[in-house]
Amino acid sequence: MTTSVNPTKLHQELLAAGLPVVSVSSDGRVDYSRALTTTEQTTAAAVIAAHNTAQSTEEARVDAYLNGGITLQNMVFALWSKVMQEDSTNADVIQTTMDNINTTIN
């Protein structure tokens, strides 16, 4: 049986613990740049056991923004219009959408 993980989050957790992690896959496989020492193996096991697969607040916001139709391209064009053409219409719509999303995500 495979264990699902949040690969980005687990990767950061392992790095924060000082481990030489190179990559983490969604099935839970972790690749290191070298063999771990006994102490590092214990640390890695503890980090992995404590890992919570839930998205971080930032990840949840980004997903919600994308699902709300806010793309990087839309933001760039809105910003361009606001800064270069003094038309904040699209930027205001995006800001309102983001504000609404932010009230639902802690």
C-alpha positions, 0 to 999 in steps of 0.5 A: 500500500502506498502513502499519499503525501503532499510532495512540496510540503514534505520536501520543505519539511525535510529540508527544514530538518537539515536533511539532504532531500532531492525530491519527494514523489506523491506516493511518498518516495523520498530521494536524497543526495546521499545515504543518510546517517543513522541520526538522519534516518531517525530524523527523516522517519520522525518528519515523515511520521509527523507529515500532514498532507493538508495543503498549506494556506498559501497552496489553498489560496493559489488553488482557489485563485486559479479555480476563481479564474485568476491566472498569472496572465490575467493579473499581468494584463490587469496590472499593465492596464492599471499602471500603463493605461491608468485603467484599474477596472480589471485589477479591481475585479481581480482584487475583489475576487481575491478578497472574497477568496481570502475570507474563506481561507484562513 
